[in-house]
């Protein structure tokens, strides 16, 4: 049963270790495979992703501008009735109203224009016929979007709506407009992309409106001129046509040894082109960055898994070791108890006949091997036990045996006492017990002799020591036994009880 | 309005490189003939670096208010100028810059900046008399006709109005206007441009003069400078003098007429901003090789200069004129008179630029190197 249990524990540990190793190998292998697959597919995805990414980005930014335009138009449309209802009785109150609207819409320039092309702003009133191109028309019929190229290189988006029926200060007004700095629009567009791509706003002839640069390729100047010598002629001509037709387009080209991807989308109504450029390597880096991040996570996962499994295995083994040890200790304890029980005389607590037989066998091996010199055997027999049993009962007989045993143990402190029969005891003396045997036996005999008179415990003892010719312990015992019978006769003569009585 | 320094530096570098390639040894401000590339070369030489510096300094967009502390927190001005025209729109941008800077100091400056669609001393007189009743802190005027407007200004000053002149034309000598900010050297500008033309033509041939508005002191002074310069050379003569009334379309028509009527015409002097644009269009259309010199910074004219159609242009610093006009007006409104605080005449420079300067000037003024 114990052996089966050992085998079961070993199997369990082995299975746990092998299982753990297999799981670890599986996790590592799967992760590495997935990482390698991701990395190998990255390059293939880059081209497709770059066009999609740039188009999506360009479209999003174009929508931002379109929304900006539409929102400003809507704001102006909604504000006109409010302006008409204001009690504007002087140029000062008109300026104040314009100032409120400017603040409300966070505009740099919001203005109204009367029928004489006089422009009213928050702080100035000026004749604007030559300054604003939309004023060359006698009458405005619809919304107008234009790009203003200001002296001083600033470029602005101008949004105009007609103001039919608006009369202020007794004069009909023909238009109201906002002007937005295109560099401010570029800043707004750059907000969602901190430096990963280059972009610019251009008019249809390629003039840079946003004062942004497309990296080192187009540093602020006309994009069509700047790319003329960089792009293959057919692609450059197509780009020029696309700009003129306000059409979508994209191309990838090499510049200074690097792959560049450029995409352009028209911005409806504004007459602008949104151009976005990204270096192929940046996309690669970004995607590779994502892959590496995933790889790091996988590695971390592997590490954590391995660590957890090792920890688990260590804890498991420790627990198994501890359980095994506890079981082993318990079994040893049981064994010792069992052995002790098997070798102990239940009545007296001294070693029994079985123990004597085991010890005798062990001593015989030593005697045969001449490994022992100091050995004495004391043969003991309780006098009068039968008489006590017969006259006083077995309980009294048992008590006599116990008293005899106690007496022997008291005197043979350095020897081993065995109860080998009902009233027979043997004492084996070695080393110190051997050296003090005569004194001990003499002392005990004196007590025994004194007990005859008091009806105490009387033990007949004979002893013998190992002699060179002895081949086994029994040789010694026989001499001791003979001596014990002789002593028994002596004691009888002294008055001790005997079996015959 | 702030300039893109990076862009300017790049354009400057490009221009420097071009100048070095085209003019490795020298730079001419008054050329004596064309070299193999068709570009001019001359006796008076300057380094390429000096040239770039001059061109970059032709218009100053980087202004800051001086240390003067205005006495009020609100000023209201009235300015009137000769004609609705892009040249004065450039002046307006300088004024708006100053207005924004005052606003940052907590000082509100409001003003009207008005002109008729056609230059008219009568219209200007009407506007000034109207403004006299408007309670403005200062009235500024770009004199349409000094003979007519100067007495009006005197009357206004006598009645307690604070009047200044600005931009292109001052009032007559002895006028009571408080100060002038603008071009004080129109005659010299006309003379310098014409001198460059005469040198280019090797001091011989027929030259026509196109003027802007009749009676406008700046235009008339330049025309006078041109006439006097041509008169110095015996082999040169004036073939025609015409007024385009500050209209590009009229300038174009007049140029076609002159080219048709004077087939031997060698050169054309343009005294205002619209002249060179209209003339260049006509010259390109007819395929003429007439040499054009002219005034101002019109973007189309600068492109013609870049293409070699126009030989040279006199560029005025309109932005600075506008900025300084408003700053001077604030000081005058506070009761200050010309002296240490501001001069009685603040001169703003004119820089003559040529083909090799065109790209840089386009970049400076319009952010456009085409």
Interface residues (C-beta under 8 A of the other chain):
Chain A: X95 X117 X118 X123 X124 X125 X126 X127 X128 X129 X130 X131 X149 X150 X151 X152 X153 X154 X155 X205 X207 X208 X211 X219 X220 X221 X222 X225
Chain B: X1 X3 X4 X6 X7 X10 X59 X61 X84 X85 X86 X88 X89 X90 X92 X93 X95 X96 X99 X103 X108 X109 X110 X111 X112 X113 X114 X115 X116 X117 X297 X299 X318 X319 X363 X364 X365 X366 X367 X368 X369 X370
